[in-house]
């Protein structure tokens, strides 16, 4: 879901997207920072930054409620499958 043109929570409600974000299941949101505090607090944030023409840095931030075991399992999986280790 692309929220680039959504400027506040009222805009979100008028599109019906609020039902998708706060419903059951997983929502993938682009430009989520435009809503700030209106987004659920229990979320995983994926940030992709450009380091060079052919290199990207992917940062994944988990809510503390998922616990360290979950993040450690993901770190192990990433280290097995990525060029650059974390």
MARKE-83964 format. One record per residue (C-alpha): residue number from 1; chain; residue in one letter; x, y, z. Coordinates in steps of 0.05 Angstrom, whole numbers. Last residue first. Layout:
<atoms>
{atom NUM "A" "A" {X Y Z}}
...
</atoms>
This chain:
<atoms>
{atom 86 "A" "X" {504 -171 201}}
{atom 85 "A" "X" {540 -204 144}}
{atom 84 "A" "X" {548 -175 74}}
{atom 83 "A" "X" {538 -224 18}}
{atom 82 "A" "X" {472 -249 45}}
{atom 81 "A" "X" {441 -318 53}}
{atom 80 "A" "X" {471 -352 115}}
{atom 79 "A" "X" {480 -286 151}}
{atom 78 "A" "X" {408 -268 137}}
{atom 77 "A" "X" {383 -333 167}}
{atom 76 "A" "X" {424 -323 230}}
{atom 75 "A" "X" {400 -251 237}}
{atom 74 "A" "X" {328 -274 229}}
{atom 73 "A" "X" {336 -325 285}}
{atom 72 "A" "X" {369 -273 330}}
{atom 71 "A" "X" {311 -225 317}}
{atom 70 "A" "X" {260 -277 338}}
{atom 69 "A" "X" {299 -298 400}}
{atom 68 "A" "X" {307 -224 420}}
{atom 67 "A" "X" {234 -212 431}}
{atom 66 "A" "X" {175 -197 385}}
{atom 65 "A" "X" {149 -145 436}}
{atom 64 "A" "X" {212 -104 426}}
{atom 63 "A" "X" {185 -81 359}}
{atom 62 "A" "X" {231 -100 302}}
{atom 61 "A" "X" {275 -56 259}}
{atom 60 "A" "X" {301 -82 192}}
{atom 59 "A" "X" {355 -43 156}}
{atom 58 "A" "X" {371 -58 83}}
{atom 57 "A" "X" {433 -24 55}}
{atom 56 "A" "X" {435 -21 -21}}
{atom 55 "A" "X" {494 -28 -68}}
{atom 54 "A" "X" {498 -23 -144}}
{atom 53 "A" "X" {496 52 -157}}
{atom 52 "A" "X" {522 66 -86}}
{atom 51 "A" "X" {499 65 -14}}
{atom 50 "A" "X" {424 73 -29}}
{atom 49 "A" "X" {382 61 33}}
{atom 48 "A" "X" {325 10 42}}
{atom 47 "A" "X" {287 15 108}}
{atom 46 "A" "X" {244 -42 133}}
{atom 45 "A" "X" {202 -28 195}}
{atom 44 "A" "X" {167 -85 231}}
{atom 43 "A" "X" {104 -63 266}}
{atom 42 "A" "X" {70 -66 334}}
{atom 41 "A" "X" {61 9 345}}
{atom 40 "A" "X" {6 11 292}}
{atom 39 "A" "X" {11 72 246}}
{atom 38 "A" "X" {-25 136 266}}
{atom 37 "A" "X" {37 158 305}}
{atom 36 "A" "X" {75 175 241}}
{atom 35 "A" "X" {27 178 183}}
{atom 34 "A" "X" {75 204 130}}
{atom 33 "A" "X" {127 155 157}}
{atom 32 "A" "X" {88 99 123}}
{atom 31 "A" "X" {116 119 55}}
{atom 30 "A" "X" {107 48 30}}
{atom 29 "A" "X" {64 1 71}}
{atom 28 "A" "X" {62 -75 71}}
{atom 27 "A" "X" {2 -100 110}}
{atom 26 "A" "X" {1 -168 143}}
{atom 25 "A" "X" {-59 -205 169}}
{atom 24 "A" "X" {-118 -183 211}}
{atom 23 "A" "X" {-144 -112 205}}
{atom 22 "A" "X" {-111 -48 229}}
{atom 21 "A" "X" {-75 -32 164}}
{atom 20 "A" "X" {-128 -61 117}}
{atom 19 "A" "X" {-187 -27 152}}
{atom 18 "A" "X" {-148 39 154}}
{atom 17 "A" "X" {-140 35 79}}
{atom 16 "A" "X" {-214 53 70}}
{atom 15 "A" "X" {-193 115 30}}
{atom 14 "A" "X" {-230 164 75}}
{atom 13 "A" "X" {-198 135 137}}
{atom 12 "A" "X" {-127 146 111}}
{atom 11 "A" "X" {-143 218 91}}
{atom 10 "A" "X" {-168 231 162}}
{atom 9 "A" "X" {-104 199 190}}
{atom 8 "A" "X" {-61 251 155}}
{atom 7 "A" "X" {-25 268 90}}
{atom 6 "A" "X" {-40 209 46}}
{atom 5 "A" "X" {-9 220 -23}}
{atom 4 "A" "X" {53 177 -9}}
{atom 3 "A" "X" {13 123 27}}
{atom 2 "A" "X" {30 67 -21}}
{atom 1 "A" "X" {0 0 0}}
</atoms>
